[in-house]
Amino acid sequence: MRFLILTACRSGEVRNAQWSEFDLEEKLWTIPASRMKAGKEHRVPLSDAAMAIISHQKATSFCDFVFPSPNRSKTSATKGTPLSDMTLTAVLRRMGVDAVPHGFRSTFRDWCAEQTDYANEVAEMALAHAVSNKVEAAYRRGDQIGRAHVCT
């Protein structure tokens, strides 16, 4: 749950994260287009807090998934399986938090608008939102990582 909040990613992107997507030296997570809602590769700079979670997961890793289901079967012992789509919701329920995982993305967007000086475009790119204006989308090819990759 903490990693989901720190990266502002969708729960499916987090639950299905695989080690091959991470560049730990660069502190960067590249989610392939095939796993993204908009069908476009998304790069996520990782803060020190997010890296601490990743480091812990790496030390206990037993499969390809960064956040695997703890249920290991004989057929999935090395490949593993991702957490189910209800796992994060169940965590919030057990904590007594009246929220859904996707709501943290909305909270992130509000925080960007109200507490930072980042341009709207940077916040939208951090959320991997598609550009609705077709002309603007055709010309916007960057992802603002150079500007935003100063996380701590």
N, C-alpha and C positions, 0 to 999 in steps of 0.2 A: 504494500500500500504506500509506503514512504517513497519508494522508487517511482511509482506512478505519479505521485504528487510532485516530486522534485523534477520530473521530466515533462510534465503536462501532456503526456501521451495517452492515447486511448488504451483501455484495459486489454484489449486483444493484442495490441502491439507489445505491451509489457509482458503479458502472459506467454506469448509465443516467441519472445526474444531468444536468440541463439548466440552462442559464443562467437561464431564466425562473423557476426555483425559488429563486434566491438573492436576498436583500436584503443587499447588501454594506455598506450604511451601518449597518444594524442588526446586522450579523454573524450572520445567521440564514438557515438553509436549511430550506425548507418542502417536504417530500416529499409529493406528492399521494396521496390515498387509493388511487387506481388503481394506484400502484406499491408499495403497502405490503402486507405479508403479511396483516395483520389488517384491511385495507380501510379504515383510518382515517388521515387526514392526520397527519403526524408533523413536529414542528418541532425542529430541531437547532441549538442555540446553537454558534457557531464560535469556537474559541480563536484567539489570535494566531497560533499555529503553523498551524492549519488555514487561517486567512485568508492566510497567506504562500503556501501551496500554491495556493489559489484565485487569488490575485493573479498568480502565475506562469502559471497555466493561462490566465487571462484575456488576458495579454499575448501568448500564442502561439495564441490561439483561432482556429479556422477554420470552426467549425460550431456547432450547437446543443448538442452534448454537451460537458460540462466535461472529461471524460476520454475523448476519442475514440480509436478505432482509428487508428493511424498510416497504415494502408492507405487511401489516397484513390482512389476510382474516379471516372470521369467522371460517373456518375449520382449519386454521393453527396458530391461535392466541397464543396457548401455545407451540405447537411443533415448529412452525416457519419454514422458508425455508431459504436455504443458498443464498448468493449473486449469481447472474448469472455468467456464465463464461466470459461474455463480460464486466462486471462491472469495473474490474481493468483496462482493456484496455481503456475503456471510460474515466476513471479518467485521465490517461496519456494524452489522446487526448485533454481533456479539459484544462489540464495544459500546452499544447503545447510542450510536451516532445515526441521526436521522438524515442520511444522505445516500447518494449513489456514487460509485466511482467516477462516472462521467462528469458529475457536478464539480469535481476539482478542476476540470478544464475551464469551466465557466468562472470559477474563483480565480484561476490564474489570469484569465483575460481581464477581469475586473481589477485585479492587482496591477497589471501592466498599465491599464488606463489611468488608474487613480494614484499609484504610488511610484511610477517610474517616468522617465522622460523618453522612453523608447517610442519610435514612430509606430503608428497603427500597423503598418506593413510588417514590421519586425515581429510584433505580437502575433499577427495572423500567420506568419511563416513558422513561428515557434509551435503553433498549434497545427501546422500542416493543413491549413485551410486552403481550398482551391480559390484562385482569383476568379471572380465571377465575370469581370469585364474581359471579353475575349481578346481585345486589342492589347490591353495591359498584360494579360496572361501570355500573349505571344512574345512580348518584349522582356518580360521578367524571367530571367533564367538563373539568377543567383539565388542564394538562400540566406544571405546576411550572416553567415557563420563567422566571417572575419570580424564583424562588428560585435556579434553576440557571444563569441567564444572567449569571454572573459569571466566565466563563472567561477565562483569560489565557494 
